[in-house]
Amino acid sequence: MTKIGITGQNGFVGKHLYHTLKLTPENFSVVEFQKEFFEDASKLDEFVAECDVIVHLAAMNRHESEQVIYETNIGLVEKLIASLTRTGSTPHVLISSSTQEERDNLYGKSKKEGREALVNWAAENGAKVSGLIIPNVFGAFGKPFYNSFVATFCHQLTHGEIPTVVNDGEVKLIYVQELVEKIIEEIKAEKATADLLIAPTATKKVTEVLNLLLDYKTKYFDAGEIPVIHDSFEHNLFNTYRSYIEYKTHFPVKFTQHVDPRGAFVEVIRLGIGGQCSFSTTVPGITRGNHYHTRKIERFAVIKGKALIQLRKIGTDEVLDFYLDGSEPAYVDMPIWYTHNIKNIGEEDLYTIFWINEPFNPADADTYFETV
């Protein structure tokens, strides 16, 4: 088993890497890291000495002073190298850099010089260093106005704000989970690459991305329709957009009922994509679910009976409770990286319709069990 430590464990990429590694405990053990370790040499030394692999993600991306960015990022690398030297440790170190290395700014300079400093340490100590030169990263839970323009646009379009495009240039992008897969591939590789250029998985103009997000707002956020999704980029962008919704206030969404003397008619879901639709009956007191997905799009629609649907983001303690009643049919969509369940809290059978965007495949289920 490989022991992996992640500086910047609670950052955007760090959290995704941390939780992905936790999915395969038979292969990886995560050594816990806290940002305070950089201010406590003994704690940092203890952390470093325990790791077979260190993924150095801790860095400052934005600040009103470029000089502060430069000094902070260089300082973090220097503290890491000092700890490696004090402990005589030679783990495989992966450091995240940026395609901004070649730009004339202090952020790019800090990333390049930090990477080169670790490469020099490795050469002097017989260690392995992988320098990951990364394009723009987007994905669920990124910090708006900090991590990427995608995060900013998603936040604005789910919070009643209107994005503006300052520079409609082409941007090279990679989805955070795709980056995590590349990092894990490099961890497993026998040889380290000092200047590994991570290829983007999409190149888009800023307005192209914004137009897609505007479509998601109109169709999904406002009308509950699953939009047309043409490729993996759009799938990833849609899941990214969904992660910025304030679930507490958005769900459950009540259906429109068309009532006449025959009874009622309700449209459960309008699709721009396919998938699998199913229904269940659940006897009183029984709970279904307690699992989460990392890519799937899923809807629970209660049409008869009383239900409690619960969501909890992986790695957090807050549980969101949604109460649904078949007398007013409603739905809740399941966000990625949220474990979820549904319980019959009534006195009659609960009838639920489930839709998910891909048929169940036991060989690639994207279903991980964890109690809400």
C-alpha positions, 0 to 999 in steps of 0.5 A, spaced: 500 500 500 502 506 498 502 512 503 500 518 500 500 525 503 497 531 499 499 538 501 493 543 500 489 537 501 483 542 503 484 546 496 480 545 490 484 539 487 486 537 493 479 535 496 478 531 489 484 527 489 483 526 497 476 523 496 478 519 489 484 516 493 479 514 499 475 510 493 481 504 493 483 503 500 486 497 498 491 501 494 492 507 497 493 510 504 492 517 505 497 521 510 492 527 513 495 534 512 493 540 515 496 547 512 498 549 519 504 544 518 507 549 514 508 553 520 510 547 525 517 544 523 516 538 527 509 537 525 511 537 517 517 533 519 512 527 522 508 528 515 514 528 510 517 522 514 511 518 513 509 519 506 511 514 500 509 520 495 507 527 497 503 531 492 505 538 493 498 542 491 499 548 496 499 554 493 496 561 492 493 563 486 490 570 487 492 576 491 492 583 490 500 583 490 503 579 485 509 579 490 506 576 496 503 570 491 511 569 489 514 569 496 508 565 498 509 559 493 516 559 493 516 559 501 512 553 501 517 549 497 523 551 501 519 549 507 518 542 504 525 541 501 527 543 508 523 538 512 525 533 506 532 534 508 532 534 516 528 527 515 532 524 510 526 522 506 526 521 499 519 520 497 516 521 490 514 528 490 509 531 485 508 538 484 503 542 481 505 547 476 502 551 471 502 553 463 503 560 466 510 558 467 512 561 460 508 568 462 511 574 464 508 574 471 510 572 478 505 567 479 508 563 473 515 565 475 513 562 482 511 555 480 517 554 475 522 556 480 518 552 485 518 546 480 526 547 479 528 547 486 524 540 487 528 537 481 534 540 484 533 537 491 531 530 487 538 530 483 542 531 489 538 526 493 537 520 489 529 522 489 524 522 484 520 528 482 514 529 477 513 536 475 506 537 473 505 543 468 497 544 468 492 547 464 486 551 467 482 546 471 475 546 472 470 542 476 465 541 482 466 545 488 471 550 485 472 557 489 468 562 485 473 568 483 479 564 485 480 557 482 477 559 475 472 563 470 468 557 470 467 557 477 465 564 477 460 563 472 457 557 475 456 561 481 453 567 478 448 563 474 445 559 480 445 566 484 441 571 480 447 574 477 449 576 470 456 574 468 460 578 464 466 576 459 472 581 459 476 577 454 473 572 449 480 568 448 481 561 447 482 557 454 485 550 454 481 546 460 482 540 464 476 537 468 478 536 475 477 529 475 481 528 469 487 531 472 486 527 478 487 521 474 493 523 471 496 525 478 494 517 480 497 515 473 504 519 475 504 516 482 504 509 479 509 510 474 516 507 475 519 513 472 518 521 474 518 526 469 520 533 471 516 537 466 510 533 465 506 537 460 498 535 462 494 536 456 488 539 456 482 535 454 478 541 451 479 548 448 474 553 448 472 560 447 470 563 454 463 565 450 462 558 448 463 556 455 458 561 458 453 560 452 453 552 455 452 555 462 446 559 460 443 553 456 443 549 463 440 555 467 434 556 462 433 548 461 435 545 468 435 550 473 429 554 471 425 548 468 428 542 470 430 539 464 436 535 463 439 538 457 442 535 451 449 533 452 454 532 446 460 529 449 464 528 456 466 536 456 459 538 456 457 532 461 463 535 466 461 542 465 454 540 467 456 536 473 460 542 475 454 547 474 450 543 478 455 543 484 453 551 485 446 550 486 444 552 493 441 545 494 437 547 501 433 552 497 432 549 490 430 542 492 425 539 492 422 541 486 414 540 485 412 538 479 406 541 475 400 537 475 394 537 470 388 535 473 381 533 470 376 528 472 380 522 470 385 524 475 392 527 474 398 527 469 405 529 471 411 530 467 417 527 471 423 529 466 424 532 460 431 529 457 436 531 452 439 525 453 438 517 454 439 513 460 435 508 465 428 510 468 425 505 473 421 505 479 420 502 486 415 501 492 418 501 499 414 499 505 414 503 511 420 504 515 425 502 510 431 506 507 434 505 500 440 508 498 446 510 502 451 511 496 454 516 492 456 517 485 462 521 482 459 522 475 452 520 474 446 525 474 440 522 477 433 524 479 428 521 485 421 523 484 416 521 489 409 520 486 405 516 492 407 516 499 411 520 504 419 520 503 425 523 507 431 524 502 437 526 505 444 528 502 451 529 505 457 531 501 463 527 502 468 529 507 463 533 511 458 532 516 452 537 514 446 533 512 440 536 508 433 533 509 428 534 504 421 532 505 416 529 499 409 527 499 406 524 493 400 528 494 404 534 491 409 530 487 416 533 487 423 531 485 430 532 488 436 531 483 442 527 486 449 532 486 455 528 484 460 527 491 454 527 495 451 520 499 444 520 499 438 516 501 430 515 501 426 513 507 419 511 507 416 515 513 409 514 511 404 509 513 403 506 506 407 504 501 412 509 498 412 510 490 418 513 487 421 514 480 428 514 479 432 516 473 439 516 471 443 518 465 446 511 464 444 504 465 447 500 471 453 497 469 456 492 474 463 493 472 463 500 472 457 502 477 460 509 479 456 507 486 460 507 492 457 506 499 457 510 505 451 512 510 448 519 510 
